[in-house]
């Protein structure tokens, strides 16, 4: 106890001193699953948008002793100051716990959360509160704590207080620790975890050795005086990386950079060329000069050439249904469909606006841009060409009128060439990605799975409609997903999983409706039926309401299934967070609600969710694009892409004494072509989202021009 008091007292004294250097001590994931030292937390958290994957072999067996085992950790910084993590603790990888004595083994999935309090000045110290093994049915590691940290030179001092029920006494009382990082790649750690003193070392691989992808660290616990361990030494490895690096606008306090697009110089050169032609014209015979002048319409010829170059550039970028026109105001009109920047329509808009600023140099020219999707007008943008060019050059906020739906009609528009160049219809669109059914931390194994390659074929054929076909083929599975084994009936079955004809309608007041009719396979059961969804999205993109219903008829039995669900989404655009709530009667006759919060990082998100139907579950999910920012340009024979929003989730029961496997709760039929993901850009097709991501508009043009 005296040792603890001395460490805490020293930490408090040093925390009260002014910082003497700007050294930044790196943050690590502890063996317990939260950011910290070995067993104890610090007040630091993962940066927003960073994810970490870790493994160590120090198994805290039911809170009673430390043995050689397996800890798998996933952690993420989902919000400013908020870190969430999940940890699988297991004695073995594949042992069937129903066939062994349970007291000798464990397999546990726990959820951890830490929040760094924001109201304390950074030059004082950091303070965080957190919990380990929250919710769940069997809380073997339930812990609650408060921790404070302060950096001084190459040191970080941490101290706090925790409450837990573990027999070892770990994190049940006062704890403290010191980190010393004399080198960027080397750190020593000493702590007292309320039960024992521990010491360890961390080694960080230089980022340039792994191409600056992320941070790779190796750790070793070298000493412990605990009475509850079969050995003193354990080891671990951790990898962390930013999920997305957000584009930034120029700092207005810095000197303005050289113009990226300088069409004024281009215009001056055109004037000089014009005067040179005039001088050459004066030297020609009078009859030849009159003929040349009569054939020249300076304005229309100049703007026709500019818009023709603009149209050619957009077609070369891979856009489809491209129409480019102008009138004498001058006002440039562009209409197009985007099948190349499939991850996010804002990238397509950014490239198109940049191309207009690049190719059009008429003074005081305005523009109107219409984004179409299978012929349906989805979004229109109106602005001034010179103003947008200034935005690209200096990052000054552009003045644009952004509206959903069809743009305002313009008179006397002269179209360049044939409208709707590069038609999007009757071109097969094939998206390839994984299909995964998995069970995590069950009595049968740490991770059981059935993995298939799934292909979604979309063939747009008419205004708002087409044919959608999905098929899959299993490529790998664990033994428990074999036929006749516990999860065999859930294994991915080869063949067609969905085949429908769909039609999408744009209704008044920002309402969209879509119907799918055809074949559906859900949990390896075949149905024919109809699915319909109606979505309303507010003009600023903050509010979205969706009604989803389906009626499915068994192909093999005289029975049917149906569901009806209503959902609401609020998009906190400024913080890249969206809140989702759904209530209804779901596919497998369970009634109730599900809640989800998504933390967005570019085109990816990490979410936490909870469901209450006939059982209560909670979990964590992530969605990532498995395709490049810009896909291959479509050809006359079609297009191959990756999955633009692949989602994977892990959940556990809560509010019960047991953690039985839950299958198909709060289930709704998902289609590859739907309103939210396909037409509304995952709910982000709005003026609010575009103005909240102006830096991305500029960045995408500079990246692909």
Helices and strands as residue ranges (DSSP letters): H 2-15, E 50-61, E 65-79, E 82-90, G 97-99, G 102-104, E 107-116, E 126-132, E 143-152, E 155-164, E 173-183, E 186-192, E 197-205, G 207-210, E 215-224, E 234-242, H 263-282, H 286-294, H 298-316, E 320-327, E 331-337, H 345-359, E 366-373, E 376-384, H 385-394, E 400-404, E 414-415, E 429-442, E 445-462, E 465-477, G 479-481, G 488-490, E 495-507, G 508-510, E 511-522, E 525-537, E 543-554, E 560-572, G 573-575, E 577-585, E 591-601, E 604-612, E 616-624, E 639-642, E 646-653, I 675-679, H 687-692, H 694-704
